Amino acid sequence: MDQDTIEQAAKILKDARANHCRIDALPEGCRPQTIDDGYRLQAELVGLTGVRIVGWKIGSTNKRAQELVGTTEPFAARLLAPNFYHHPAMLDANAFFVRALEAEFAFRLGIDLPPTDAPYSREQTLEVVDALHPSIEISDSRYNDWSAVGAPSLIADNGNDGGFVLGNAVRDWRDSDLSTHAVSLILNGEVVAQGSGANVLADPILALQWFLNDRARRGDYLYAGQVITTGSCTNIVMAGSNDQVRADFGGFGVVELAFHE
């Protein structure tokens, strides 16, 4: 894609956000065909919105999700300040087209990470983390059927970003096996999904390691204080417009949010 085509597509997605409307797909003439084009378009879109980037999200961190969007690896997208909340949160249900709930392990970076050619090892990945946070992502989409548009178009629309609720920091977690750490998602007092960190590329640390190396390869500068959320530990649950939501991370605490009309 040339720059003019990228700008055309980014403006369409920006207008869909600004006008709170949905589209079937980007026009064929400016639709990204590759993952790289999807990322170039995502960066252009976020630049057009002019909002602050407070972190990153990782999507498609299990085989089922990858098969659904037609990719063989995860993808990354920006967490944007207007959509970032702290636990407990009260959210306007009408701000979302889709309220797809994902209980996720998130990590706050402790240092700046400029682009580098050297790959991050697991040990180096752990060293850059300041704190672990339980969290809930609310995935949304500007496409009428997000599962039909393919990974490049999903990446272009900032990876189905909607909202993100950050739980309290956990400092004493490094001796825990996150792959076996149980997580439950509770809707209106009823447990509706259960899982563990094993659902996130087998281990959330591996997901974070993938992200750091992928961003370094792509030349993105990461900043201390940014939050990286690593993908859903449970099956995705759809929330109604007045639902009460609670993600239970056991000894790591809980994250709560409520939707209202």
N, C-alpha and C positions, 0 to 999 in steps of 0.2 A: 504493500500500500504506500502511495506517495503521501506527502504531508497534507496536500489539499483534501485528499480522500479521508484521511484520518480526522482532519478538522471537521469535515462534513458529518461524519458518523458521530463524533463526540458531541457536536451541537444537537443532534437528534436526541441522544441520550440525556444530555443536560436539560433540554426542553421538556422531556418526559418527566424528569425529576421535578423541575420547577413548576410544571403544570399538574403534577400528580396524576399522570395518565399513563396508560400502557400501550405498547406496540406489539404487533405480531413478531416482527423481526426487523433488523436493520435492512434497508434496501440492498438489493443484490450488488449494486455497483459500489457500495461502500461497506460491505460486510466482511469482517476479518476472516481469513481462511486458515491462518496459522496461529499457534500459541503466541509467537513473537509479535504478530500484528495485534493480537488481543491485548497484550501488555502495553504496546505503544499507544493504543487507543485508550486504555485505562488511564495511563499517565496524562494524556491530553484531556480526558474528561475531568479528572480530579483537578487538574490545573485550571480548567474553565470554571469550576465551581468556586474556586478561591478559598476553600475552607482548609482548616488546619488538619494535618495528618497526625494522629495521636498513637498510631500503631499499625499493626498488620494482622490479617486473618489468613488462615490456611484452610482451604477447602478440598473436598474429595480426598480425604485421608483414609478411605477404605475402598476395597475393590468394588463393592456394590455401588457406591457413589460415582466411582470412576467409570464404570460401565454405563451408568445412567446418562452421563454427560459426554461419553465418547472420548475418554482420555486414559492414559496409562500411568499418570502420575498426579500428584496434588497440584493445586494452583494457589497463588497468593493474591491478596487484594488489600487495599488500604482501609484502616479504621479511621473514620472521619469524626471530628470533634462534635458536630451537631447531633450525632447518633450515639454518643458515648455517655453512659450513665453509671452511677455507682449504686450498689446495693444499700437499702432496698429501693426499688424504682417504681414509679407510677407512670405508665406510658399511654399515650392517646392511641387507641386501637385504630382509629380512622387514618392515622399516619402511615399505615401499612396496607399493602394489597394482600400480602401473605404473612402470616405470623407463624413461621416454622421455627420451633424451639430446638436449640442444641446446647447441651450441657458440656462445657469444655474446660480443660486445663489451659490457663494462660500464664505467660511468663513476662515479667518486667525486666528490661535490659538495664544493666548496671553501668555500662560504659558505651561510648560511641563506637560504632563499627564502620569504618570507611571501607570501600570496596577493596578486595584483596584477591590475589590469584591463588593463595594457599587454601586448601580445603580445611574446614573446621572438623576436628575430631569430636567424639562424644565428650571427652574431657574438656576440650576447649569450649564446647557449647555450654557445658555446665558452669564454666568459669565466668561467662558473660552475664549470667542470670543474677539479678538482684533479689527477686522474690517470685514465688508462685502464687497465683490467685485462682480460686474457683470462679467460674463465670457462666453466663448464658448469652449465646448469640441468638438474635432473631433474624433469620434470613428472609429476604424479600426479593422481589424482582419487578423490573419494568417491562418484562415480556409477559404476554398472555399465557404462554406455556414455556416456562424456562427450560424444561427438560427436552424441548424439541429444537432448540437453537444451536446447540453444540458448545463445546468448551471455549473456543475463541470468542464467541459473542458473550458468553457468561463472564469471562475475564474482562472483556471490554466494559461491561456494565458494573465494574468493580466487584465482581464475584458474588452477585446476589446480596450485597450488603443491605442491611435494614437497621438493626439496632444492636447494641452490645451493653450488657450490664456486668460490671466488674465487682467481684466480691472482695472481702478483706484479704490483705496480704498474709501469706503463710511463710514463716521464716524457717521453721524446722521441718524440712521435707526431704532433704537430700539423701537420707538413708532409707527412704521409702521406695518401694517398687511401684512406680506409677502404672505399669502395665497391668497389675493385678488390683489396683485401688478401685473399689466399687463406687459407682455413681448412680444415683436415682433421680428421676425427673417426676415431680409430683404436680398434678393438675387438680385444683379445687379439693385438695386433701386426699386425693387418690393417687397411688403410685401407678404411673402409666408407661414407664420405660425404665429399664435397668441395664447397666453395662459397666464398662471399666476402661481404663486407658489402653487396653489391648485393641480397642476398636480404632485407635488413632495410629495408623502405620505400625501397629504392634506395640508402640510405646510413644507417648507424647514427646519424650526427649529426642527420639529419632525424627519426629515431625519437625521439631524446632531445628535440629541439625540440618535436615533437608532444606528448610527455609533459609537459614543463614548462608548455606552454600549456593543456593539458587539466586538469592539476592546479590551476593558477592559477584557471581558470574555475570549478572545482568547490570552491575555497576551502580546499584542502589546504596546510598549512605543511610545507615541506621543510627538512631540517636538514643543515648541514655534516657531512660524514663519511658520509652515507647513500650507498648504492650503487644505481645505476640500471642494470639490465641490459636490453638492447634487442631481444632476439629472435634466433632461430636463424639462423646463417649457412649452415647445411647442411640437408639433409633430416633429419628426426627419425629417430633410431636407437633401437631397443628393446634394452635390455641384459638379460642373464640374471643369475641370482642369484650367480654367482661370476666375473663378467667383470672384466677389467682395461680401463680406459678412459683414453684420452689425446686431448686436443684440442690440435692443433698450429697455432699462430698465427704460424709463421715467426719473423721477427725480433722479434716481440712476446712470444715465449716459449711455454710449454706449460702445460697444466693436466692433472693426473692424479688419478684416483680409482679405487678398487677396491671391488667389492661382495663381501660375504661372508655366509654363512648362520650 
